[in-house]
Amino acid sequence: MSEHVTRIDDLPIRDELRGKSPYGAPQLDVPVRLNTNENPYPLPEPLVARIAERVTEAARELNRYPDRDAVELRTELARYLTRTGGHQVTKDQVWAANGSNEVLQQLLQTFGGPGRTAIGFEPSYSMHALIARGTGTGWISGPRNDDFTIDVAAAERAIAEHRPHVVFITTPNNPTGNAVPAEAVLALYEAAQAARPSLVVVDEAYVEFSHGDSLLPLLDGRPHLVISRTMSKAFGAAGLRLGYLAADPAVVDAVQLVRLPYHLSSVTQATALAALEHTDTLLGYVDQLKRERDRLVAELRAIGYDVTESDANFVQFGRFEDAHAIWRKILDRGVLVRDNGVPGWLRVSAGTPAENDAFLDAVRDLKKELSA
């Protein structure tokens, strides 16, 4: 038997994938894990029971394919958006997939691809660039200011110069937490239309935690604008893997050209529908997390750390000469936060009050150690 160990680079993979690493965050066995922006509150028991009922109903027909177009689910998602987003949305404007990452992948399969490019303003959600690479779409890293806001004038120049086919705007931004004002989004949308025109994707994965409003009302009269959402964060359903978009019905029709047949299982659709029945309860947990997020910001600043303004369920804090070394020191105190690779900064997810207390105790102790 041969002792040769095959490596990825021994395989005939695409050149642009060589030397790359998959997306992921370490899941370590520590008392407090605040590194993946999960909602820390388990689903309430009445919702768990309703999920069991809905899944039981779906299980009786698992010998049949699921609703390929997820009509009931899209109808309920449209109702949720209309109720909470300040804008009338119909099911024909909504599309759902396995997490917002599949939504983004379908958009890049449809509007990106070989010979086309996408731009994002970094640091931002790293999956935008990874999915672009996976779909053969060229990636352009656009500028941000030192305070992590988008430099609108520089971004407009970059769009005019590169004429990308897809523009990504993440608000609230991950990993920095700051929101993008509506007027900035409008300016970049106009620049993108003048350049090509391009599809503009506003990633609102954390919008329910924002101090401001959703940008859904901007959809009116803008057929190349897409709002991407997820049920992983505000709905506390990261394990469900359900993302969705709102856009002009023509965009919804377009992404169906590349979606896999029956891509959303009957069980996924049933679970998501149950969660949407309990929106009020779940958004109550969001209110708790927003208060805890604001407490983290205030107390981190009181301790003496720099903190980026946050509209999400996480906080970026620093600044450190060696962020990874500080990450390790916090981990040694039993708390796992995220080293996103933003030089000088770390990110902590808002947890339960007890988890946040443990984190704050750890960074207070660390501050004393570094000041000694």
Contacts in CASP RR format, 6 or more apart in sequence:
PFRMAT RR
TARGET T0000
AUTHOR 0000-0000-0000
METHOD contacts of the structure
MODEL  1
MSEHVTRIDDLPIRDELRGKSPYGAPQLDVPVRLNTNENPYPLPEPLVAR
IAERVTEAARELNRYPDRDAVELRTELARYLTRTGGHQVTKDQVWAANGS
NEVLQQLLQTFGGPGRTAIGFEPSYSMHALIARGTGTGWISGPRNDDFTI
DVAAAERAIAEHRPHVVFITTPNNPTGNAVPAEAVLALYEAAQAARPSLV
VVDEAYVEFSHGDSLLPLLDGRPHLVISRTMSKAFGAAGLRLGYLAADPA
VVDAVQLVRLPYHLSSVTQATALAALEHTDTLLGYVDQLKRERDRLVAEL
RAIGYDVTESDANFVQFGRFEDAHAIWRKILDRGVLVRDNGVPGWLRVSA
GTPAENDAFLDAVRDLKKELSA
8 18 0 8 1.000
8 19 0 8 1.000
9 18 0 8 1.000
9 19 0 8 1.000
14 136 0 8 1.000
16 133 0 8 1.000
16 134 0 8 1.000
16 136 0 8 1.000
17 133 0 8 1.000
17 134 0 8 1.000
20 133 0 8 1.000
23 126 0 8 1.000
23 127 0 8 1.000
23 130 0 8 1.000
25 35 0 8 1.000
25 36 0 8 1.000
25 338 0 8 1.000
26 35 0 8 1.000
26 336 0 8 1.000
27 33 0 8 1.000
27 36 0 8 1.000
28 331 0 8 1.000
28 336 0 8 1.000
30 331 0 8 1.000
30 334 0 8 1.000
30 335 0 8 1.000
30 336 0 8 1.000
31 334 0 8 1.000
31 335 0 8 1.000
31 358 0 8 1.000
32 334 0 8 1.000
32 335 0 8 1.000
32 336 0 8 1.000
32 355 0 8 1.000
32 358 0 8 1.000
32 359 0 8 1.000
33 336 0 8 1.000
34 335 0 8 1.000
34 336 0 8 1.000
34 337 0 8 1.000
34 338 0 8 1.000
34 348 0 8 1.000
34 349 0 8 1.000
34 350 0 8 1.000
34 351 0 8 1.000
34 355 0 8 1.000
34 356 0 8 1.000
34 359 0 8 1.000
35 336 0 8 1.000
35 337 0 8 1.000
35 338 0 8 1.000
35 347 0 8 1.000
35 348 0 8 1.000
35 349 0 8 1.000
36 238 0 8 1.000
36 338 0 8 1.000
36 349 0 8 1.000
37 174 0 8 1.000
37 206 0 8 1.000
37 233 0 8 1.000
37 312 0 8 1.000
37 313 0 8 1.000
37 314 0 8 1.000
37 349 0 8 1.000
38 232 0 8 1.000
38 233 0 8 1.000
38 236 0 8 1.000
38 238 0 8 1.000
38 349 0 8 1.000
39 233 0 8 1.000
39 234 0 8 1.000
39 235 0 8 1.000
39 236 0 8 1.000
39 237 0 8 1.000
39 238 0 8 1.000
39 285 0 8 1.000
39 289 0 8 1.000
39 313 0 8 1.000
40 289 0 8 1.000
40 349 0 8 1.000
40 350 0 8 1.000
40 351 0 8 1.000
40 352 0 8 1.000
40 355 0 8 1.000
41 236 0 8 1.000
41 285 0 8 1.000
41 288 0 8 1.000
41 289 0 8 1.000
41 352 0 8 1.000
43 51 0 8 1.000
43 236 0 8 1.000
43 237 0 8 1.000
43 275 0 8 1.000
44 278 0 8 1.000
44 281 0 8 1.000
46 278 0 8 1.000
46 281 0 8 1.000
47 274 0 8 1.000
47 275 0 8 1.000
47 277 0 8 1.000
47 278 0 8 1.000
47 281 0 8 1.000
47 282 0 8 1.000
50 274 0 8 1.000
50 277 0 8 1.000
50 278 0 8 1.000
51 270 0 8 1.000
51 271 0 8 1.000
51 274 0 8 1.000
51 275 0 8 1.000
53 274 0 8 1.000
54 270 0 8 1.000
54 271 0 8 1.000
54 273 0 8 1.000
54 274 0 8 1.000
55 267 0 8 1.000
55 270 0 8 1.000
55 271 0 8 1.000
57 270 0 8 1.000
58 266 0 8 1.000
58 267 0 8 1.000
58 269 0 8 1.000
58 270 0 8 1.000
59 267 0 8 1.000
61 266 0 8 1.000
62 266 0 8 1.000
62 267 0 8 1.000
65 262 0 8 1.000
66 262 0 8 1.000
66 264 0 8 1.000
66 265 0 8 1.000
66 266 0 8 1.000
66 269 0 8 1.000
67 73 0 8 1.000
67 266 0 8 1.000
67 269 0 8 1.000
68 261 0 8 1.000
68 262 0 8 1.000
69 256 0 8 1.000
70 96 0 8 1.000
70 264 0 8 1.000
70 269 0 8 1.000
71 91 0 8 1.000
72 269 0 8 1.000
72 273 0 8 1.000
73 96 0 8 1.000
73 264 0 8 1.000
73 269 0 8 1.000
73 272 0 8 1.000
73 273 0 8 1.000
74 91 0 8 1.000
74 94 0 8 1.000
74 95 0 8 1.000
74 96 0 8 1.000
74 244 0 8 1.000
75 91 0 8 1.000
76 273 0 8 1.000
76 276 0 8 1.000
77 91 0 8 1.000
77 94 0 8 1.000
77 96 0 8 1.000
77 244 0 8 1.000
77 276 0 8 1.000
78 89 0 8 1.000
78 90 0 8 1.000
78 91 0 8 1.000
78 93 0 8 1.000
78 94 0 8 1.000
78 246 0 8 1.000
79 276 0 8 1.000
80 276 0 8 1.000
80 279 0 8 1.000
81 87 0 8 1.000
81 89 0 8 1.000
81 94 0 8 1.000
81 214 0 8 1.000
81 216 0 8 1.000
81 229 0 8 1.000
81 246 0 8 1.000
82 88 0 8 1.000
82 89 0 8 1.000
83 279 0 8 1.000
84 208 0 8 1.000
84 214 0 8 1.000
84 279 0 8 1.000
84 283 0 8 1.000
85 213 0 8 1.000
85 214 0 8 1.000
85 216 0 8 1.000
85 217 0 8 1.000
86 213 0 8 1.000
86 214 0 8 1.000
86 216 0 8 1.000
86 217 0 8 1.000
87 214 0 8 1.000
87 216 0 8 1.000
87 217 0 8 1.000
87 219 0 8 1.000
87 220 0 8 1.000
89 216 0 8 1.000
89 219 0 8 1.000
89 246 0 8 1.000
90 249 0 8 1.000
92 249 0 8 1.000
92 252 0 8 1.000
93 219 0 8 1.000
93 246 0 8 1.000
93 247 0 8 1.000
93 248 0 8 1.000
93 249 0 8 1.000
93 252 0 8 1.000
94 244 0 8 1.000
94 245 0 8 1.000
94 246 0 8 1.000
94 252 0 8 1.000
95 103 0 8 1.000
95 106 0 8 1.000
95 244 0 8 1.000
95 245 0 8 1.000
95 247 0 8 1.000
95 251 0 8 1.000
95 252 0 8 1.000
95 255 0 8 1.000
95 256 0 8 1.000
96 103 0 8 1.000
96 242 0 8 1.000
96 243 0 8 1.000
96 244 0 8 1.000
96 264 0 8 1.000
96 272 0 8 1.000
97 103 0 8 1.000
97 106 0 8 1.000
97 242 0 8 1.000
97 243 0 8 1.000
97 244 0 8 1.000
97 259 0 8 1.000
97 263 0 8 1.000
97 264 0 8 1.000
98 241 0 8 1.000
98 242 0 8 1.000
98 243 0 8 1.000
98 263 0 8 1.000
98 264 0 8 1.000
98 268 0 8 1.000
99 230 0 8 1.000
99 231 0 8 1.000
99 232 0 8 1.000
99 241 0 8 1.000
99 242 0 8 1.000
99 243 0 8 1.000
100 203 0 8 1.000
100 205 0 8 1.000
100 228 0 8 1.000
100 229 0 8 1.000
100 230 0 8 1.000
100 232 0 8 1.000
100 243 0 8 1.000
100 244 0 8 1.000
101 127 0 8 1.000
101 131 0 8 1.000
102 243 0 8 1.000
102 263 0 8 1.000
103 228 0 8 1.000
103 243 0 8 1.000
103 244 0 8 1.000
103 245 0 8 1.000
103 255 0 8 1.000
104 127 0 8 1.000
104 128 0 8 1.000
104 131 0 8 1.000
104 201 0 8 1.000
104 203 0 8 1.000
104 228 0 8 1.000
105 131 0 8 1.000
105 135 0 8 1.000
106 255 0 8 1.000
106 258 0 8 1.000
106 259 0 8 1.000
107 166 0 8 1.000
107 199 0 8 1.000
107 201 0 8 1.000
107 226 0 8 1.000
107 228 0 8 1.000
107 245 0 8 1.000
107 255 0 8 1.000
108 118 0 8 1.000
108 131 0 8 1.000
108 132 0 8 1.000
108 135 0 8 1.000
108 137 0 8 1.000
108 166 0 8 1.000
109 135 0 8 1.000
109 255 0 8 1.000
109 258 0 8 1.000
110 254 0 8 1.000
110 255 0 8 1.000
110 257 0 8 1.000
110 258 0 8 1.000
111 165 0 8 1.000
111 166 0 8 1.000
111 199 0 8 1.000
111 254 0 8 1.000
112 118 0 8 1.000
112 132 0 8 1.000
112 135 0 8 1.000
112 136 0 8 1.000
112 137 0 8 1.000
112 165 0 8 1.000
112 166 0 8 1.000
113 135 0 8 1.000
113 136 0 8 1.000
113 137 0 8 1.000
113 138 0 8 1.000
114 136 0 8 1.000
114 137 0 8 1.000
115 136 0 8 1.000
115 137 0 8 1.000
115 138 0 8 1.000
116 137 0 8 1.000
116 138 0 8 1.000
116 164 0 8 1.000
116 165 0 8 1.000
116 166 0 8 1.000
117 137 0 8 1.000
117 138 0 8 1.000
117 139 0 8 1.000
117 140 0 8 1.000
117 162 0 8 1.000
117 163 0 8 1.000
117 164 0 8 1.000
117 165 0 8 1.000
117 166 0 8 1.000
118 128 0 8 1.000
118 132 0 8 1.000
118 137 0 8 1.000
118 138 0 8 1.000
118 139 0 8 1.000
118 140 0 8 1.000
118 164 0 8 1.000
118 165 0 8 1.000
118 166 0 8 1.000
118 167 0 8 1.000
118 168 0 8 1.000
119 139 0 8 1.000
119 140 0 8 1.000
119 141 0 8 1.000
119 142 0 8 1.000
119 158 0 8 1.000
119 159 0 8 1.000
119 162 0 8 1.000
119 164 0 8 1.000
119 166 0 8 1.000
119 167 0 8 1.000
119 168 0 8 1.000
120 128 0 8 1.000
120 129 0 8 1.000
120 139 0 8 1.000
120 140 0 8 1.000
120 141 0 8 1.000
120 142 0 8 1.000
120 167 0 8 1.000
120 168 0 8 1.000
120 169 0 8 1.000
121 141 0 8 1.000
121 142 0 8 1.000
121 143 0 8 1.000
121 144 0 8 1.000
121 150 0 8 1.000
121 155 0 8 1.000
121 168 0 8 1.000
121 169 0 8 1.000
121 170 0 8 1.000
122 129 0 8 1.000
122 141 0 8 1.000
122 142 0 8 1.000
122 144 0 8 1.000
123 144 0 8 1.000
123 148 0 8 1.000
123 173 0 8 1.000
123 175 0 8 1.000
123 176 0 8 1.000
123 340 0 8 1.000
123 341 0 8 1.000
123 342 0 8 1.000
124 168 0 8 1.000
124 170 0 8 1.000
124 173 0 8 1.000
124 174 0 8 1.000
124 175 0 8 1.000
124 176 0 8 1.000
125 168 0 8 1.000
125 170 0 8 1.000
125 173 0 8 1.000
125 174 0 8 1.000
125 175 0 8 1.000
125 203 0 8 1.000
125 205 0 8 1.000
126 340 0 8 1.000
128 139 0 8 1.000
128 168 0 8 1.000
128 170 0 8 1.000
128 203 0 8 1.000
129 139 0 8 1.000
129 141 0 8 1.000
132 138 0 8 1.000
132 139 0 8 1.000
132 166 0 8 1.000
133 139 0 8 1.000
137 165 0 8 1.000
137 166 0 8 1.000
140 158 0 8 1.000
140 162 0 8 1.000
140 164 0 8 1.000
142 154 0 8 1.000
142 155 0 8 1.000
142 158 0 8 1.000
143 150 0 8 1.000
143 151 0 8 1.000
143 154 0 8 1.000
143 155 0 8 1.000
143 158 0 8 1.000
144 150 0 8 1.000
144 151 0 8 1.000
145 151 0 8 1.000
147 178 0 8 1.000
147 308 0 8 1.000
148 173 0 8 1.000
148 176 0 8 1.000
148 177 0 8 1.000
148 178 0 8 1.000
148 308 0 8 1.000
148 316 0 8 1.000
149 178 0 8 1.000
149 180 0 8 1.000
150 169 0 8 1.000
150 180 0 8 1.000
150 184 0 8 1.000
150 188 0 8 1.000
152 184 0 8 1.000
152 187 0 8 1.000
152 188 0 8 1.000
155 188 0 8 1.000
155 191 0 8 1.000
156 187 0 8 1.000
156 188 0 8 1.000
156 191 0 8 1.000
159 167 0 8 1.000
159 188 0 8 1.000
159 191 0 8 1.000
159 192 0 8 1.000
159 195 0 8 1.000
159 198 0 8 1.000
160 191 0 8 1.000
160 194 0 8 1.000
160 195 0 8 1.000
163 195 0 8 1.000
163 196 0 8 1.000
163 198 0 8 1.000
164 192 0 8 1.000
164 195 0 8 1.000
164 196 0 8 1.000
164 198 0 8 1.000
165 196 0 8 1.000
165 198 0 8 1.000
165 199 0 8 1.000
166 198 0 8 1.000
166 199 0 8 1.000
166 200 0 8 1.000
166 201 0 8 1.000
167 188 0 8 1.000
167 189 0 8 1.000
167 192 0 8 1.000
167 198 0 8 1.000
167 199 0 8 1.000
167 200 0 8 1.000
167 201 0 8 1.000
168 201 0 8 1.000
168 203 0 8 1.000
169 180 0 8 1.000
169 185 0 8 1.000
169 188 0 8 1.000
169 200 0 8 1.000
169 201 0 8 1.000
169 202 0 8 1.000
169 203 0 8 1.000
170 180 0 8 1.000
170 202 0 8 1.000
170 203 0 8 1.000
170 205 0 8 1.000
171 179 0 8 1.000
171 180 0 8 1.000
171 185 0 8 1.000
171 202 0 8 1.000
171 203 0 8 1.000
171 204 0 8 1.000
171 207 0 8 1.000
171 210 0 8 1.000
171 215 0 8 1.000
171 311 0 8 1.000
172 178 0 8 1.000
172 179 0 8 1.000
172 206 0 8 1.000
172 207 0 8 1.000
172 209 0 8 1.000
172 210 0 8 1.000
172 310 0 8 1.000
172 311 0 8 1.000
172 312 0 8 1.000
173 179 0 8 1.000
173 180 0 8 1.000
173 312 0 8 1.000
174 205 0 8 1.000
174 206 0 8 1.000
174 312 0 8 1.000
174 314 0 8 1.000
175 314 0 8 1.000
175 316 0 8 1.000
175 338 0 8 1.000
175 340 0 8 1.000
175 342 0 8 1.000
175 345 0 8 1.000
175 347 0 8 1.000
176 308 0 8 1.000
176 316 0 8 1.000
176 342 0 8 1.000
177 206 0 8 1.000
177 308 0 8 1.000
177 309 0 8 1.000
177 310 0 8 1.000
177 311 0 8 1.000
177 312 0 8 1.000
177 314 0 8 1.000
177 315 0 8 1.000
177 316 0 8 1.000
178 308 0 8 1.000
178 309 0 8 1.000
178 310 0 8 1.000
178 311 0 8 1.000
179 210 0 8 1.000
179 211 0 8 1.000
179 212 0 8 1.000
179 311 0 8 1.000
182 215 0 8 1.000
182 218 0 8 1.000
185 200 0 8 1.000
185 202 0 8 1.000
185 215 0 8 1.000
185 218 0 8 1.000
186 218 0 8 1.000
188 200 0 8 1.000
189 200 0 8 1.000
189 218 0 8 1.000
189 222 0 8 1.000
189 224 0 8 1.000
189 225 0 8 1.000
192 198 0 8 1.000
192 199 0 8 1.000
192 200 0 8 1.000
192 224 0 8 1.000
193 224 0 8 1.000
197 224 0 8 1.000
198 224 0 8 1.000
199 224 0 8 1.000
199 226 0 8 1.000
199 251 0 8 1.000
200 222 0 8 1.000
200 224 0 8 1.000
200 225 0 8 1.000
200 226 0 8 1.000
201 226 0 8 1.000
201 228 0 8 1.000
202 215 0 8 1.000
202 218 0 8 1.000
202 225 0 8 1.000
202 226 0 8 1.000
202 227 0 8 1.000
202 228 0 8 1.000
203 228 0 8 1.000
204 214 0 8 1.000
204 215 0 8 1.000
204 227 0 8 1.000
204 228 0 8 1.000
204 229 0 8 1.000
205 228 0 8 1.000
205 229 0 8 1.000
205 230 0 8 1.000
205 232 0 8 1.000
205 233 0 8 1.000
206 233 0 8 1.000
206 234 0 8 1.000
206 311 0 8 1.000
206 312 0 8 1.000
206 313 0 8 1.000
206 314 0 8 1.000
207 214 0 8 1.000
207 229 0 8 1.000
208 233 0 8 1.000
208 234 0 8 1.000
208 283 0 8 1.000
208 286 0 8 1.000
209 233 0 8 1.000
209 234 0 8 1.000
209 286 0 8 1.000
209 289 0 8 1.000
209 290 0 8 1.000
209 293 0 8 1.000
209 311 0 8 1.000
209 312 0 8 1.000
209 313 0 8 1.000
210 311 0 8 1.000
210 312 0 8 1.000
211 311 0 8 1.000
212 311 0 8 1.000
214 227 0 8 1.000
215 227 0 8 1.000
216 227 0 8 1.000
216 246 0 8 1.000
218 225 0 8 1.000
219 225 0 8 1.000
219 227 0 8 1.000
219 246 0 8 1.000
219 247 0 8 1.000
219 248 0 8 1.000
222 248 0 8 1.000
223 248 0 8 1.000
223 250 0 8 1.000
223 251 0 8 1.000
224 248 0 8 1.000
225 247 0 8 1.000
225 248 0 8 1.000
226 245 0 8 1.000
226 246 0 8 1.000
226 247 0 8 1.000
226 251 0 8 1.000
227 245 0 8 1.000
227 246 0 8 1.000
227 247 0 8 1.000
228 243 0 8 1.000
228 244 0 8 1.000
228 245 0 8 1.000
229 243 0 8 1.000
229 244 0 8 1.000
229 245 0 8 1.000
229 246 0 8 1.000
230 242 0 8 1.000
230 243 0 8 1.000
230 244 0 8 1.000
231 237 0 8 1.000
231 240 0 8 1.000
231 242 0 8 1.000
231 243 0 8 1.000
231 244 0 8 1.000
231 272 0 8 1.000
231 275 0 8 1.000
232 238 0 8 1.000
232 239 0 8 1.000
232 240 0 8 1.000
232 241 0 8 1.000
232 242 0 8 1.000
232 243 0 8 1.000
233 313 0 8 1.000
234 282 0 8 1.000
234 283 0 8 1.000
234 286 0 8 1.000
235 275 0 8 1.000
235 282 0 8 1.000
236 282 0 8 1.000
236 285 0 8 1.000
237 271 0 8 1.000
237 272 0 8 1.000
237 275 0 8 1.000
240 268 0 8 1.000
240 271 0 8 1.000
240 272 0 8 1.000
240 275 0 8 1.000
241 268 0 8 1.000
242 264 0 8 1.000
242 268 0 8 1.000
242 271 0 8 1.000
242 272 0 8 1.000
245 251 0 8 1.000
245 252 0 8 1.000
245 255 0 8 1.000
275 282 0 8 1.000
286 313 0 8 1.000
289 313 0 8 1.000
289 350 0 8 1.000
289 351 0 8 1.000
290 313 0 8 1.000
292 350 0 8 1.000
292 351 0 8 1.000
292 352 0 8 1.000
292 353 0 8 1.000
292 356 0 8 1.000
293 310 0 8 1.000
293 312 0 8 1.000
293 313 0 8 1.000
293 314 0 8 1.000
293 315 0 8 1.000
293 350 0 8 1.000
295 356 0 8 1.000
296 315 0 8 1.000
296 348 0 8 1.000
296 350 0 8 1.000
296 356 0 8 1.000
296 359 0 8 1.000
296 360 0 8 1.000
297 307 0 8 1.000
297 309 0 8 1.000
297 310 0 8 1.000
297 315 0 8 1.000
299 360 0 8 1.000
300 307 0 8 1.000
300 315 0 8 1.000
300 317 0 8 1.000
300 360 0 8 1.000
300 363 0 8 1.000
301 307 0 8 1.000
303 360 0 8 1.000
303 363 0 8 1.000
303 364 0 8 1.000
303 367 0 8 1.000
304 367 0 8 1.000
305 317 0 8 1.000
305 318 0 8 1.000
305 363 0 8 1.000
305 367 0 8 1.000
306 317 0 8 1.000
306 318 0 8 1.000
306 319 0 8 1.000
307 315 0 8 1.000
307 316 0 8 1.000
307 317 0 8 1.000
307 318 0 8 1.000
308 315 0 8 1.000
308 316 0 8 1.000
308 317 0 8 1.000
308 345 0 8 1.000
310 316 0 8 1.000
313 349 0 8 1.000
313 350 0 8 1.000
314 338 0 8 1.000
314 347 0 8 1.000
314 348 0 8 1.000
314 349 0 8 1.000
314 350 0 8 1.000
315 347 0 8 1.000
315 348 0 8 1.000
315 350 0 8 1.000
316 342 0 8 1.000
316 345 0 8 1.000
316 346 0 8 1.000
316 347 0 8 1.000
317 345 0 8 1.000
317 346 0 8 1.000
317 347 0 8 1.000
317 348 0 8 1.000
317 363 0 8 1.000
318 326 0 8 1.000
318 344 0 8 1.000
318 345 0 8 1.000
318 346 0 8 1.000
319 344 0 8 1.000
319 345 0 8 1.000
320 326 0 8 1.000
320 344 0 8 1.000
320 345 0 8 1.000
320 346 0 8 1.000
321 344 0 8 1.000
323 339 0 8 1.000
323 341 0 8 1.000
323 342 0 8 1.000
323 343 0 8 1.000
323 344 0 8 1.000
323 345 0 8 1.000
323 346 0 8 1.000
324 339 0 8 1.000
324 341 0 8 1.000
326 346 0 8 1.000
326 366 0 8 1.000
327 337 0 8 1.000
327 338 0 8 1.000
327 339 0 8 1.000
327 346 0 8 1.000
329 366 0 8 1.000
329 369 0 8 1.000
330 336 0 8 1.000
330 337 0 8 1.000
330 346 0 8 1.000
330 359 0 8 1.000
330 362 0 8 1.000
330 363 0 8 1.000
330 366 0 8 1.000
331 337 0 8 1.000
333 361 0 8 1.000
333 362 0 8 1.000
333 365 0 8 1.000
333 366 0 8 1.000
334 358 0 8 1.000
334 362 0 8 1.000
335 358 0 8 1.000
335 359 0 8 1.000
335 362 0 8 1.000
337 346 0 8 1.000
337 347 0 8 1.000
337 348 0 8 1.000
337 349 0 8 1.000
337 359 0 8 1.000
338 346 0 8 1.000
338 347 0 8 1.000
338 348 0 8 1.000
338 349 0 8 1.000
339 346 0 8 1.000
340 346 0 8 1.000
340 347 0 8 1.000
348 359 0 8 1.000
350 356 0 8 1.000
END
